[in-house]
Amino acid sequence: MNMSVISRKLGTMVLMGVPAIVGGGLVYYAFGNYTALIVYEVLLGFTALGFISK
């Protein structure tokens, strides 16, 4: 892999941190338990891995 591909993938992972933090707080506020939060974070993680696997 060249450096531009690596930097693009790292940038995508950093960008996915924003919905993880903000969205995680909203999910916890809406549902009030950690089960929903963990499900949200796992789905977000799979989405991020899908984006960077291309």
DSSP file (Angstrom, degrees, kcal/mol; ACC not computed):
  #  RESIDUE AA STRUCTURE BP1 BP2  ACC     N-H-->O    O-->H-N    N-H-->O    O-->H-N    TCO  KAPPA ALPHA  PHI   PSI    X-CA   Y-CA   Z-CA
    1    1 A M              0   0    0      0, 0.0     2,-0.1     0, 0.0     0, 0.0   0.000 360.0 360.0 360.0 140.9    0.0    0.0    0.0
    2    2 A N     >  -     0   0    0      1,-0.1     4,-1.7     4,-0.0     3,-0.5  -0.465 360.0-101.9 -90.6 171.5    1.2    3.4   -0.7
    3    3 A M  H  > S+     0   0    0      1,-0.2     4,-2.6     2,-0.2     5,-0.2   0.799 116.7  58.3 -66.5 -31.3    1.0    6.3    1.8
    4    4 A S  H  > S+     0   0    0      2,-0.2     4,-1.8     1,-0.2    -1,-0.2   0.871 107.1  48.2 -68.8 -34.1   -2.0    8.0    0.2
    5    5 A V  H  > S+     0   0    0     -3,-0.5     4,-2.2     2,-0.2    -2,-0.2   0.917 113.3  47.4 -69.4 -43.1   -4.1    4.9    0.7
    6    6 A I  H  X S+     0   0    0     -4,-1.7     4,-2.4     1,-0.2    -2,-0.2   0.922 112.8  48.2 -64.3 -44.2   -3.0    4.5    4.3
    7    7 A S  H  X S+     0   0    0     -4,-2.6     4,-2.2     1,-0.2    -1,-0.2   0.863 110.6  51.9 -67.0 -34.4   -3.7    8.1    5.1
    8    8 A R  H  X S+     0   0    0     -4,-1.8     4,-2.0    -5,-0.2    -1,-0.2   0.914 111.2  47.2 -66.2 -42.1   -7.1    8.0    3.4
    9    9 A K  H  X S+     0   0    0     -4,-2.2     4,-1.9     2,-0.2    -2,-0.2   0.890 112.5  48.8 -67.7 -39.1   -8.1    4.9    5.5
   10   10 A L  H  X S+     0   0    0     -4,-2.4     4,-2.2     2,-0.2    -1,-0.2   0.891 110.2  52.3 -66.4 -38.6   -6.8    6.5    8.7
   11   11 A G  H  X S+     0   0    0     -4,-2.2     4,-2.4     1,-0.2    -2,-0.2   0.881 107.8  51.5 -63.3 -38.6   -8.8    9.7    7.9
   12   12 A T  H  X S+     0   0    0     -4,-2.0     4,-1.7     2,-0.2    -1,-0.2   0.901 109.4  49.9 -64.4 -41.1  -11.9    7.6    7.4
   13   13 A M  H  < S+     0   0    0     -4,-1.9     4,-0.4     2,-0.2    -2,-0.2   0.896 111.6  48.0 -65.9 -39.8  -11.4    5.9   10.8
   14   14 A V  H >< S+     0   0    0     -4,-2.2     3,-1.3     1,-0.2     4,-0.5   0.907 109.8  53.2 -65.8 -41.0  -10.9    9.3   12.5
   15   15 A L  H >< S+     0   0    0     -4,-2.4     3,-0.9     1,-0.3    -1,-0.2   0.833 102.9  57.7 -63.8 -32.5  -14.0   10.7   10.8
   16   16 A M  T 3X S+     0   0    0     -4,-1.7     4,-1.2     1,-0.2    -1,-0.3   0.607  90.8  74.1 -73.9 -10.4  -16.1    7.7   12.1
   17   17 A G  H <> S+     0   0    0     -3,-1.3     4,-2.0    -4,-0.4    -1,-0.2   0.799  87.3  61.4 -70.8 -28.3  -15.1    8.7   15.6
   18   18 A V  H <>>S+     0   0    0     -3,-0.9     4,-2.6    -4,-0.5     5,-0.5   0.960 106.8  41.7 -66.0 -51.3  -17.5   11.7   15.5
   19   19 A P  I  >>S+     0   0    0      0, 0.0     4,-1.1     0, 0.0     5,-0.6   0.818 112.2  58.2 -66.2 -25.4  -20.6    9.6   15.0
   20   20 A A  I  X5S+     0   0    0     -4,-1.2     4,-0.8     3,-0.2    -2,-0.2   0.921 115.0  34.2 -67.1 -41.8  -19.3    7.1   17.6
   21   21 A I  I  X5S+     0   0    0     -4,-2.0     4,-1.7     2,-0.2    -3,-0.2   0.960 128.0  34.6 -78.1 -53.4  -19.1    9.8   20.3
   22   22 A V  I  X5S+     0   0    0     -4,-2.6     4,-2.0    -5,-0.2     5,-0.2   0.944 123.0  44.6 -69.4 -48.2  -22.1   12.0   19.4
   23   23 A G  I  X<S+     0   0    0     -4,-1.1     4,-2.7    -5,-0.5     5,-0.2   0.871 110.3  55.8 -65.2 -36.3  -24.3    9.1   18.2
   24   24 A G  H  X<S+     0   0    0     -4,-0.8     4,-2.3    -5,-0.6    -1,-0.2   0.905 108.0  48.6 -62.0 -41.0  -23.4    7.0   21.2
   25   25 A G  H  X S+     0   0    0     -4,-1.7     4,-2.2     2,-0.2    -1,-0.2   0.896 112.3  48.3 -64.7 -40.4  -24.5    9.7   23.5
   26   26 A L  H  X S+     0   0    0     -4,-2.0     4,-2.4     2,-0.2    -2,-0.2   0.894 111.4  49.7 -67.6 -39.8  -27.7   10.1   21.7
   27   27 A V  H  X S+     0   0    0     -4,-2.7     4,-2.6     2,-0.2     5,-0.5   0.923 112.5  47.3 -65.4 -43.2  -28.4    6.4   21.7
   28   28 A Y  H  X S+     0   0    0     -4,-2.3     4,-2.3    -5,-0.2    -2,-0.2   0.902 113.1  49.0 -65.0 -39.6  -27.7    6.1   25.4
   29   29 A Y  H  < S+     0   0    0     -4,-2.2    -2,-0.2    -5,-0.2    -1,-0.2   0.902 114.9  45.0 -64.6 -40.6  -29.9    9.1   26.1
   30   30 A A  H  < S+     0   0    0     -4,-2.4    -2,-0.2    -5,-0.1    -1,-0.2   0.896 128.8  23.2 -72.4 -41.2  -32.8    7.7   24.0
   31   31 A F  H  < S-     0   0    0     -4,-2.6    -3,-0.2    -5,-0.2    -2,-0.2   0.724  87.6-143.9-103.2 -24.8  -32.7    4.1   25.3
   32   32 A G     <  +     0   0    0     -4,-2.3     2,-0.3    -5,-0.5    -4,-0.1   0.665  64.8  88.0  73.4  17.3  -31.1    4.5   28.7
   33   33 A N  S  > S-     0   0    0     -6,-0.3     4,-0.9    -5,-0.1    -1,-0.2  -0.971  75.9-125.4-144.3 162.7  -29.1    1.3   28.6
   34   34 A Y  H  > S+     0   0    0     -2,-0.3     4,-2.6     1,-0.2     5,-0.2   0.679  99.7  71.7 -81.9 -17.5  -25.7    0.0   27.5
   35   35 A T  H  > S+     0   0    0      2,-0.2     4,-2.2     1,-0.2    -1,-0.2   0.945 101.6  43.7 -63.5 -47.3  -27.1   -2.8   25.4
   36   36 A A  H  > S+     0   0    0      1,-0.2     4,-2.3     2,-0.2    -1,-0.2   0.877 113.4  53.1 -64.2 -36.9  -28.4   -0.4   22.7
   37   37 A L  H  X S+     0   0    0     -4,-0.9     4,-2.5     2,-0.2    -2,-0.2   0.915 109.1  47.8 -65.0 -43.1  -25.2    1.5   22.9
   38   38 A I  H  X S+     0   0    0     -4,-2.6     4,-2.5     2,-0.2    -2,-0.2   0.904 111.4  50.8 -65.5 -41.0  -23.1   -1.6   22.3
   39   39 A V  H  X S+     0   0    0     -4,-2.2     4,-2.4     2,-0.2    -2,-0.2   0.921 111.7  48.4 -61.6 -43.4  -25.3   -2.6   19.4
   40   40 A Y  H  X S+     0   0    0     -4,-2.3     4,-2.4     1,-0.2    -2,-0.2   0.926 112.3  47.9 -62.0 -45.5  -24.9    0.9   17.8
   41   41 A E  H  X S+     0   0    0     -4,-2.5     4,-2.3     2,-0.2    -2,-0.2   0.884 111.5  50.1 -65.9 -38.4  -21.2    0.9   18.3
   42   42 A V  H  X S+     0   0    0     -4,-2.5     4,-2.4     2,-0.2    -1,-0.2   0.932 112.0  47.4 -65.7 -44.8  -20.8   -2.6   16.8
   43   43 A L  H  X S+     0   0    0     -4,-2.4     4,-2.0     1,-0.2    -2,-0.2   0.895 112.5  49.9 -63.1 -38.9  -22.9   -1.6   13.7
   44   44 A L  H  X S+     0   0    0     -4,-2.4     4,-2.4     2,-0.2    -1,-0.2   0.883 109.3  52.3 -65.6 -37.9  -20.9    1.6   13.3
   45   45 A G  H  X S+     0   0    0     -4,-2.3     4,-2.5     2,-0.2    -2,-0.2   0.908 108.9  48.9 -64.1 -42.4  -17.7   -0.4   13.6
   46   46 A F  H  X S+     0   0    0     -4,-2.4     4,-2.0     2,-0.2    -1,-0.2   0.882 110.8  51.5 -64.4 -37.2  -18.8   -2.8   10.8
   47   47 A T  H  X S+     0   0    0     -4,-2.0     4,-2.0     2,-0.2    -2,-0.2   0.920 110.1  48.6 -64.0 -43.7  -19.8    0.2    8.7
   48   48 A A  H  X S+     0   0    0     -4,-2.4     4,-2.2     1,-0.2    -2,-0.2   0.916 110.8  50.1 -63.3 -42.8  -16.3    1.7    9.2
   49   49 A L  H  X S+     0   0    0     -4,-2.5     4,-1.2     1,-0.2    -1,-0.2   0.863 108.6  53.8 -64.1 -34.6  -14.6   -1.5    8.3
   50   50 A G  H  < S+     0   0    0     -4,-2.0     4,-0.4     1,-0.2    -1,-0.2   0.884 109.2  48.6 -64.7 -39.1  -16.7   -1.7    5.2
   51   51 A F  H >< S+     0   0    0     -4,-2.0     3,-0.7     1,-0.2    -2,-0.2   0.900 115.2  42.5 -68.1 -40.8  -15.6    1.8    4.1
   52   52 A I  H 3< S+     0   0    0     -4,-2.2    -1,-0.2     1,-0.2    -2,-0.2   0.619 100.0  71.5 -85.9  -9.9  -11.9    1.1    4.7
   53   53 A S  T 3<        0   0    0     -4,-1.2    -1,-0.2     1,-0.2    -2,-0.2   0.642 360.0 360.0 -78.8 -12.0  -11.9   -2.3    3.1
   54   54 A K    <         0   0    0     -3,-0.7    -1,-0.2    -4,-0.4    -2,-0.1   0.493 360.0 360.0 -72.4 360.0  -12.4   -0.9   -0.4
